[in-house]
Amino acid sequence: MSRIGKQPIELPENVTVTIDGLSVSVAGPKGELKQKLMNGFVIEQKETRLELTIADKEKEAELGQYYGLMRTLVANMVAGVSEGFTKVLEVNGVGFRVNLQGQKLELNLGFSHPIVYTAPEGIELAVDQNQNTITVSGIDKQLVGEVAAQIRSFKKPEPYKGKGIKYQGEHIRRKAGKAAAKAGAGA
């Protein structure tokens, strides 16, 4: 049985939850999210908390694999509509820069042409004044992570000089370059 799945989800004051069978809708100051739970789970609201239980005791071993997942998905919805999620990307490299025009991100990453990325609905992009930091924010944790991963995939950081797009705080393992030849060797 999942230790995470058993934990109740605390609801902030400004968050409302609507439960309709297996469908859960969470609304808060930042927006609204909906999620459908798997068959065999029951979610109940008790005062200021949500509790997830396995309804089908015969399939408890099977459903136990997804118990923590279902609870985490609902908890992420509650956190998203109340606080939101952000991922910060850093662009490193000579001449690499980023411009934001509306919801279109223009990336100059050393290719012969700029890359234009349009953010999906529900995602906000921000670029700092130095044009080397991108902030991806939204209420859906999965969508925020997916957009950040797509932007990072345009130019992953390389191990020799560290040029490319990386997550803030990500450590890039650096490799040593070629060793210089000794003078007079091999002549």
TIPA-224212 format. One record per residue (C-alpha): chain; residue number from 0; residue in one letter; x, y, z. Coordinates in pm, 1 decimal. Layout:
// TIPA-224212
(A; NUM; a; (X; Y; Z)) ...
//
This chain:
// TIPA-224212
(A; 0; m; (0.0; 0.0; 0.0)) (A; 1; s; (125.8; 346.7; -87.5)) (A; 2; r; (236.7; 569.5; 196.5)) (A; 3; i; (191.1; 874.1; -24.1)) (A; 4; g; (-159.0; 772.9; -133.2)) (A; 5; k; (-282.4; 744.3; 225.7)) (A; 6; q; (-190.2; 1104.4; 310.0)) (A; 7; p; (-480.0; 1352.6; 294.7)) (A; 8; i; (-457.1; 1658.3; 69.0)) (A; 9; e; (-497.0; 1984.3; 259.8)) (A; 10; l; (-707.5; 2246.6; 79.2)) (A; 11; p; (-615.5; 2616.1; 104.5)) (A; 12; e; (-897.8; 2858.2; 190.0)) (A; 13; n; (-935.1; 2996.6; -161.9)) (A; 14; v; (-960.8; 2657.5; -340.2)) (A; 15; t; (-1290.0; 2482.5; -417.9)) (A; 16; v; (-1323.3; 2120.1; -525.7)) (A; 17; t; (-1610.2; 1964.2; -720.6)) (A; 18; i; (-1631.6; 1585.1; -725.0)) (A; 19; d; (-1855.8; 1414.0; -980.5)) (A; 20; g; (-1799.0; 1040.1; -961.2)) (A; 21; l; (-1445.4; 981.8; -1091.3)) (A; 22; s; (-1408.4; 1336.9; -1224.2)) (A; 23; v; (-1240.1; 1593.5; -996.9)) (A; 24; s; (-1246.7; 1966.4; -1071.8)) (A; 25; v; (-1031.5; 2208.2; -870.5)) (A; 26; a; (-1077.2; 2586.0; -895.1)) (A; 27; g; (-865.0; 2854.8; -734.5)) (A; 28; p; (-740.7; 3208.9; -782.0)) (A; 29; k; (-508.6; 3113.3; -1071.8)) (A; 30; g; (-757.9; 2903.4; -1269.5)) (A; 31; e; (-935.0; 2569.5; -1291.3)) (A; 32; l; (-810.2; 2216.6; -1362.2)) (A; 33; k; (-995.0; 1889.7; -1420.1)) (A; 34; q; (-874.5; 1531.0; -1381.3)) (A; 35; k; (-1044.9; 1195.0; -1422.1)) (A; 36; l; (-942.5; 926.8; -1172.6)) (A; 37; m; (-900.2; 558.8; -1254.9)) (A; 38; n; (-1183.3; 315.3; -1186.5)) (A; 39; g; (-1163.9; 169.0; -838.2)) (A; 40; f; (-1072.6; 490.0; -654.0)) (A; 41; v; (-1300.0; 709.4; -442.1)) (A; 42; i; (-1220.9; 1067.3; -346.6)) (A; 43; e; (-1405.7; 1241.7; -64.4)) (A; 44; q; (-1392.7; 1594.6; 70.3)) (A; 45; k; (-1391.8; 1613.4; 447.9)) (A; 46; e; (-1394.1; 1974.5; 570.0)) (A; 47; t; (-1064.1; 2125.9; 450.5)) (A; 48; r; (-903.1; 1808.4; 316.8)) (A; 49; l; (-941.8; 1553.1; 41.0)) (A; 50; e; (-902.0; 1182.2; 106.8)) (A; 51; l; (-840.2; 923.7; -162.9)) (A; 52; t; (-925.3; 559.2; -98.5)) (A; 53; i; (-939.7; 236.7; -295.2)) (A; 54; a; (-1303.2; 136.2; -334.7)) (A; 55; d; (-1252.3; -208.7; -484.9)) (A; 56; k; (-1085.7; -409.6; -207.1)) (A; 57; e; (-1055.8; -718.4; -431.2)) (A; 58; k; (-827.4; -530.9; -672.1)) (A; 59; e; (-632.6; -354.9; -395.7)) (A; 60; a; (-301.6; -510.5; -502.5)) (A; 61; e; (-347.4; -395.0; -863.4)) (A; 62; l; (-475.7; -48.1; -777.4)) (A; 63; g; (-212.9; 0.3; -507.3)) (A; 64; q; (39.7; 61.7; -785.5)) (A; 65; y; (-150.3; 374.8; -888.9)) (A; 66; y; (-258.0; 493.1; -542.8)) (A; 67; g; (29.7; 737.7; -493.7)) (A; 68; l; (4.3; 858.0; -854.2)) (A; 69; m; (-365.9; 944.2; -827.5)) (A; 70; r; (-311.4; 1129.8; -499.5)) (A; 71; t; (-14.3; 1322.3; -641.5)) (A; 72; l; (-207.6; 1424.8; -953.4)) (A; 73; v; (-486.5; 1573.1; -739.3)) (A; 74; a; (-236.2; 1736.5; -501.1)) (A; 75; n; (-58.1; 1896.7; -798.9)) (A; 76; m; (-390.1; 2034.4; -921.3)) (A; 77; v; (-454.9; 2193.3; -579.7)) (A; 78; a; (-102.8; 2340.6; -568.7)) (A; 79; g; (-128.7; 2464.3; -927.5)) (A; 80; v; (-453.3; 2659.1; -890.0)) (A; 81; s; (-340.7; 2815.4; -561.9)) (A; 82; e; (33.6; 2885.2; -618.7)) (A; 83; g; (126.7; 2780.8; -974.0)) (A; 84; f; (445.6; 2618.3; -1102.0)) (A; 85; t; (756.4; 2767.8; -1262.6)) (A; 86; k; (1067.7; 2636.4; -1435.3)) (A; 87; v; (1364.5; 2860.9; -1511.8)) (A; 88; l; (1594.1; 2793.4; -1807.8)) (A; 89; e; (1936.7; 2951.5; -1861.6)) (A; 90; v; (2081.7; 3013.8; -2207.9)) (A; 91; n; (2464.0; 2995.4; -2215.8)) (A; 92; g; (2681.4; 3068.1; -2518.9)) (A; 93; v; (2843.1; 3352.6; -2709.2)) (A; 94; g; (2578.9; 3523.0; -2923.3)) (A; 95; f; (2297.4; 3307.4; -2783.8)) (A; 96; r; (1997.1; 3520.8; -2691.4)) (A; 97; v; (1623.3; 3501.5; -2652.3)) (A; 98; n; (1348.7; 3751.0; -2739.9)) (A; 99; l; (983.0; 3737.0; -2641.3)) (A; 100; q; (718.6; 3884.5; -2870.7)) (A; 101; g; (374.4; 3822.8; -2720.8)) (A; 102; q; (356.7; 3447.7; -2665.2)) (A; 103; k; (620.3; 3373.4; -2931.7)) (A; 104; l; (971.9; 3299.1; -2814.9)) (A; 105; e; (1249.4; 3371.6; -3065.4)) (A; 106; l; (1571.0; 3183.6; -2987.5)) (A; 107; n; (1904.4; 3265.7; -3153.3)) (A; 108; l; (2116.5; 2962.0; -3069.4)) (A; 109; g; (2399.8; 2971.3; -3323.4)) (A; 110; f; (2202.8; 2814.8; -3608.1)) (A; 111; s; (2166.9; 2982.6; -3949.0)) (A; 112; h; (1809.6; 3080.4; -3857.4)) (A; 113; p; (1625.8; 3176.6; -3538.9)) (A; 114; i; (1392.7; 2921.4; -3378.8)) (A; 115; v; (1039.9; 3051.8; -3310.0)) (A; 116; y; (844.0; 2869.3; -3038.4)) (A; 117; t; (479.4; 2947.5; -2964.1)) (A; 118; a; (370.6; 2870.6; -2610.3)) (A; 119; p; (56.3; 2660.1; -2566.7)) (A; 120; e; (-250.1; 2800.5; -2394.0)) (A; 121; g; (-214.5; 2813.4; -2015.6)) (A; 122; i; (161.0; 2878.0; -2024.3)) (A; 123; e; (323.7; 3214.7; -1958.9)) (A; 124; l; (675.3; 3285.4; -2078.3)) (A; 125; a; (904.5; 3559.9; -1949.4)) (A; 126; v; (1254.9; 3664.3; -2053.3)) (A; 127; d; (1489.6; 3873.7; -1838.0)) (A; 128; q; (1662.4; 4189.3; -1962.3)) (A; 129; n; (1992.7; 4011.8; -2026.9)) (A; 130; q; (1808.4; 3786.1; -2275.1)) (A; 131; n; (1960.7; 3471.3; -2127.8)) (A; 132; t; (1697.7; 3347.2; -1879.5)) (A; 133; i; (1356.4; 3206.1; -1970.9)) (A; 134; t; (1084.8; 3158.7; -1707.4)) (A; 135; v; (805.9; 2912.1; -1791.1)) (A; 136; s; (504.1; 2930.6; -1558.3)) (A; 137; g; (150.9; 2794.4; -1541.8)) (A; 138; i; (-97.4; 2602.5; -1328.6)) (A; 139; d; (-53.2; 2257.3; -1487.1)) (A; 140; k; (270.2; 2100.5; -1357.8)) (A; 141; q; (290.8; 1847.8; -1638.6)) (A; 142; l; (245.1; 2111.6; -1910.4)) (A; 143; v; (502.5; 2347.2; -1752.1)) (A; 144; g; (760.2; 2066.4; -1740.9)) (A; 145; e; (682.5; 1957.6; -2096.1)) (A; 146; v; (719.7; 2310.4; -2238.8)) (A; 147; a; (1047.8; 2361.1; -2050.2)) (A; 148; a; (1177.7; 2029.0; -2186.1)) (A; 149; q; (1077.2; 2124.2; -2542.5)) (A; 150; i; (1259.8; 2458.0; -2518.2)) (A; 151; r; (1567.1; 2285.8; -2368.7)) (A; 152; s; (1567.4; 2031.3; -2653.0)) (A; 153; f; (1639.8; 2303.1; -2912.9)) (A; 154; k; (2002.6; 2321.7; -2791.9)) (A; 155; k; (2094.9; 2086.1; -2507.8)) (A; 156; p; (2405.0; 2185.8; -2311.1)) (A; 157; e; (2722.4; 2030.5; -2443.6)) (A; 158; p; (2985.5; 1890.7; -2204.3)) (A; 159; y; (3294.7; 2077.7; -2327.9)) (A; 160; k; (3204.7; 2445.2; -2289.3)) (A; 161; g; (2854.7; 2412.6; -2141.4)) (A; 162; k; (2690.3; 2602.7; -2428.8)) (A; 163; g; (2317.5; 2547.9; -2470.5)) (A; 164; i; (1995.7; 2568.5; -2269.2)) (A; 165; k; (1990.3; 2419.7; -1920.0)) (A; 166; y; (1759.8; 2426.3; -1618.9)) (A; 167; q; (1851.7; 2670.6; -1344.6)) (A; 168; g; (2060.7; 2484.5; -1089.2)) (A; 169; e; (2131.5; 2193.6; -1327.4)) (A; 170; h; (2490.7; 2073.8; -1308.4)) (A; 171; i; (2653.5; 1993.8; -1641.6)) (A; 172; r; (2934.5; 1740.6; -1614.3)) (A; 173; r; (3224.7; 1895.1; -1800.4)) (A; 174; k; (3480.0; 1702.1; -2003.8)) (A; 175; a; (3838.9; 1801.3; -2061.7)) (A; 176; g; (3925.7; 1901.6; -2415.4)) (A; 177; k; (4205.8; 1754.7; -2621.1)) (A; 178; a; (4544.9; 1768.6; -2454.0)) (A; 179; a; (4797.3; 1992.4; -2626.7)) (A; 180; a; (5077.6; 1806.8; -2806.7)) (A; 181; k; (5429.5; 1839.2; -2664.9)) (A; 182; a; (5670.8; 2050.7; -2866.9)) (A; 183; g; (5896.4; 1842.9; -3086.1)) (A; 184; a; (5701.1; 1521.6; -3031.7)) (A; 185; g; (5631.9; 1313.1; -3341.0)) (A; 186; a; (5865.3; 1513.3; -3566.9)) 
//
